[in-house]
Amino acid sequence: MSSFFLSAAETVLDMIQENGASVEVKRTTQTGFDPVSQTATKDVQTESFPAVVFPPGREASFRINTLEHQKAQEVYFAIFEPGPGDTFEWQGTPYTIFWSKTYNPDGSQPVLTIAYAE
């Protein structure tokens, strides 16, 4: 990672840690399928990452406030790339991520990820 992007990543991490908290993100992946019993075997990976959750801004609310996503929250992650289906808990409320976009300009480490979850 170039020094410019490393500096930006450190700044983002500091800001998120100041305003947010560490959240435990769970990612469930299907590891196999038993055709006889018709059951899938799943693996759950859990890791903690710094994040902060806000109600969506005005611009985002126009984008996501359809009938499908009325209770969506905007989530900012440092040093992590979540994906749709990842789950976490914020202030006692469970959330599932349905969209995310990561700022990773040089391809080495995420600088910032913006996600929407409900």
BELHU-V474115 format. One record per residue. N is the residue number from 0. RES is the residue in three letters. PSI is psi in degrees with one decimal (* if undefined). OMEGA is omega in radians with two decimals (none if undefined). NEAR is the number of other ideal C-beta (glycine too) atoms within 8 Angstrom. Layout:
n:N res:RES psi:PSI omega:OMEGA near:NEAR
n:N res:RES psi:PSI omega:OMEGA near:NEAR
//
This chain:
n:0 res:MET psi:134.4 omega:3.13 near:8
n:1 res:SER psi:159.5 omega:-3.09 near:6
n:2 res:SER psi:-32.1 omega:3.12 near:6
n:3 res:PHE psi:-48.6 omega:-3.11 near:6
n:4 res:PHE psi:-30.9 omega:3.06 near:13
n:5 res:LEU psi:-42.8 omega:3.10 near:9
n:6 res:SER psi:-41.9 omega:3.12 near:8
n:7 res:ALA psi:-41.7 omega:3.13 near:9
n:8 res:ALA psi:-40.0 omega:3.12 near:15
n:9 res:GLU psi:-38.7 omega:3.11 near:8
n:10 res:THR psi:-45.7 omega:3.12 near:8
n:11 res:VAL psi:-45.0 omega:3.13 near:11
n:12 res:LEU psi:-45.6 omega:3.12 near:11
n:13 res:ASP psi:-44.2 omega:-3.11 near:8
n:14 res:MET psi:-41.8 omega:-3.14 near:8
n:15 res:ILE psi:-39.8 omega:3.12 near:14
n:16 res:GLN psi:-34.5 omega:3.11 near:9
n:17 res:GLU psi:-39.0 omega:-3.01 near:6
n:18 res:ASN psi:-9.5 omega:-3.07 near:6
n:19 res:GLY psi:-147.0 omega:-3.12 near:11
n:20 res:ALA psi:169.9 omega:3.07 near:6
n:21 res:SER psi:129.9 omega:3.11 near:7
n:22 res:VAL psi:147.4 omega:3.12 near:12
n:23 res:GLU psi:112.7 omega:-3.11 near:9
n:24 res:VAL psi:130.9 omega:3.13 near:13
n:25 res:LYS psi:130.7 omega:3.11 near:10
n:26 res:ARG psi:120.8 omega:-3.14 near:11
n:27 res:THR psi:127.0 omega:3.10 near:10
n:28 res:THR psi:144.3 omega:3.10 near:7
n:29 res:GLN psi:123.5 omega:-3.09 near:9
n:30 res:THR psi:-16.6 omega:3.14 near:6
n:31 res:GLY psi:175.5 omega:3.13 near:6
n:32 res:PHE psi:129.3 omega:3.10 near:7
n:33 res:ASP psi:109.1 omega:-3.07 near:9
n:34 res:PRO psi:-23.1 omega:-3.14 near:5
n:35 res:VAL psi:-51.1 omega:-3.12 near:4
n:36 res:SER psi:-7.5 omega:-3.13 near:5
n:37 res:GLN psi:41.6 omega:3.12 near:5
n:38 res:THR psi:145.8 omega:3.10 near:6
n:39 res:ALA psi:141.5 omega:3.02 near:7
n:40 res:THR psi:135.8 omega:-3.07 near:9
n:41 res:LYS psi:150.2 omega:3.09 near:8
n:42 res:ASP psi:130.4 omega:3.13 near:8
n:43 res:VAL psi:120.3 omega:3.08 near:7
n:44 res:GLN psi:134.5 omega:-3.13 near:8
n:45 res:THR psi:128.7 omega:3.08 near:8
n:46 res:GLU psi:154.3 omega:3.12 near:7
n:47 res:SER psi:136.7 omega:3.13 near:7
n:48 res:PHE psi:148.8 omega:3.06 near:11
n:49 res:PRO psi:136.5 omega:-3.14 near:13
n:50 res:ALA psi:162.6 omega:3.02 near:16
n:51 res:VAL psi:141.5 omega:-3.06 near:10
n:52 res:VAL psi:133.1 omega:3.11 near:12
n:53 res:PHE psi:157.7 omega:2.91 near:9
n:54 res:PRO psi:148.4 omega:-3.10 near:5
n:55 res:PRO psi:145.2 omega:3.07 near:11
n:56 res:GLY psi:172.3 omega:-3.08 near:8
n:57 res:ARG psi:-46.1 omega:-3.13 near:5
n:58 res:GLU psi:-44.0 omega:-3.13 near:6
n:59 res:ALA psi:-34.0 omega:-3.11 near:10
n:60 res:SER psi:-32.6 omega:3.07 near:9
n:61 res:PHE psi:-33.8 omega:-3.11 near:7
n:62 res:ARG psi:-41.7 omega:-2.98 near:6
n:63 res:ILE psi:-12.5 omega:-3.10 near:11
n:64 res:ASN psi:66.7 omega:2.99 near:9
n:65 res:THR psi:-179.2 omega:3.09 near:6
n:66 res:LEU psi:-24.5 omega:-3.09 near:3
n:67 res:GLU psi:-31.6 omega:-3.01 near:4
n:68 res:HIS psi:54.3 omega:-3.09 near:10
n:69 res:GLN psi:-29.3 omega:-3.06 near:8
n:70 res:LYS psi:24.2 omega:-3.08 near:5
n:71 res:ALA psi:148.2 omega:3.08 near:12
n:72 res:GLN psi:150.2 omega:3.10 near:13
n:73 res:GLU psi:128.2 omega:-3.06 near:13
n:74 res:VAL psi:133.6 omega:3.09 near:16
n:75 res:TYR psi:125.7 omega:3.11 near:14
n:76 res:PHE psi:143.6 omega:2.98 near:15
n:77 res:ALA psi:144.7 omega:3.06 near:15
n:78 res:ILE psi:35.5 omega:-3.12 near:9
n:79 res:PHE psi:141.8 omega:3.08 near:11
n:80 res:GLU psi:93.3 omega:3.10 near:9
n:81 res:PRO psi:164.5 omega:3.10 near:12
n:82 res:GLY psi:166.3 omega:3.10 near:8
n:83 res:PRO psi:135.0 omega:-3.12 near:7
n:84 res:GLY psi:-18.2 omega:3.08 near:8
n:85 res:ASP psi:144.3 omega:-3.11 near:11
n:86 res:THR psi:154.0 omega:3.07 near:11
n:87 res:PHE psi:169.0 omega:3.11 near:13
n:88 res:GLU psi:133.9 omega:3.12 near:10
n:89 res:TRP psi:118.5 omega:3.14 near:11
n:90 res:GLN psi:43.4 omega:3.08 near:5
n:91 res:GLY psi:-2.0 omega:-3.14 near:4
n:92 res:THR psi:127.0 omega:3.11 near:6
n:93 res:PRO psi:142.0 omega:3.12 near:6
n:94 res:TYR psi:148.6 omega:3.03 near:13
n:95 res:THR psi:128.2 omega:-3.13 near:9
n:96 res:ILE psi:131.5 omega:3.09 near:16
n:97 res:PHE psi:-11.1 omega:3.10 near:9
n:98 res:TRP psi:141.9 omega:3.06 near:8
n:99 res:SER psi:152.7 omega:3.10 near:12
n:100 res:LYS psi:127.8 omega:-3.08 near:7
n:101 res:THR psi:135.0 omega:3.03 near:9
n:102 res:TYR psi:106.0 omega:-3.09 near:9
n:103 res:ASN psi:73.4 omega:-2.95 near:10
n:104 res:PRO psi:-33.6 omega:-3.12 near:6
n:105 res:ASP psi:6.6 omega:3.03 near:7
n:106 res:GLY psi:7.8 omega:-3.08 near:4
n:107 res:SER psi:-42.2 omega:-3.12 near:6
n:108 res:GLN psi:138.9 omega:3.12 near:8
n:109 res:PRO psi:136.3 omega:3.06 near:13
n:110 res:VAL psi:-47.1 omega:-3.11 near:11
n:111 res:LEU psi:140.3 omega:3.03 near:11
n:112 res:THR psi:130.9 omega:3.03 near:14
n:113 res:ILE psi:129.0 omega:-3.12 near:10
n:114 res:ALA psi:158.6 omega:3.02 near:13
n:115 res:TYR psi:134.1 omega:-3.09 near:16
n:116 res:ALA psi:154.0 omega:3.01 near:12
n:117 res:GLU psi:* omega:none near:10
//
